Amino acid sequence: MISRRKILSSCTAAAAASLLPLPALARTKDPVVFDPAPQEVRIRKDFAPGQILVLPRSYYLYFVTDKRKAIRYGVGVGKAGLEFTGQAVIQRKKVWPTWRPTDEMIERDPRAYAKFVDNEYIQPGGPDNPLGARALYLFQNGVDTYFRIHGTNQPQTIGHSVSNGCIRMMNEHVVDLYERVPLGTVVTVL
């Protein structure tokens, strides 16, 4: 007959066993290292070829090339509270785009955007432009979201949450993606 004491003592033994150290092999497993270089990877079957999937928490953008296959690029994403989530469509593409911060960006940090305060100045495209070499403009229901997938002149920010919401890529990577995706490409940011 099983007594209450036997049940309690077996539960205590099981709990103690769960606190024992892991075998040496499991403890020495190397952590996964972030690699921003484009790589062909497998992807869930939920996404159709031609779609883009962005996983901000892991800092990767996936361009689905075939059933269950994608090219994975490292990205930088929006700071907490500024990130884009949801689904959009690429409705405009630009080579060396011009740039002006949004009014909200200027309000949040007027010192950083001082040259844009109280004027209509637009920064010309080029190597000093924060949008980098290419920009893919995200729209929802035909309306510009003001979020972009774009290059950057700050490659050290890839793999971090630093932007005002846009998804940034190394210039050579955004040039590659730009050539691969047509207007109308669906972008899902989870």
Secondary structure, DSSP 8 states (H G I E B T S, - for coil): ---HHHHHHHHHHHHHHHTS---HHHHT--------S-EEEE--TTS-TT-EEEETTTTEEEEEEETTEEEEEE-BEE-TTT---EEEEEEEEEES--B---HHHHHH-TTTTGGGTTS---B-SSTTSTTTTEEEEEEETTEEEEEEEE--S-GGGTTSEEESS-EE--HHHHHHHHHH--TT-EEEE-
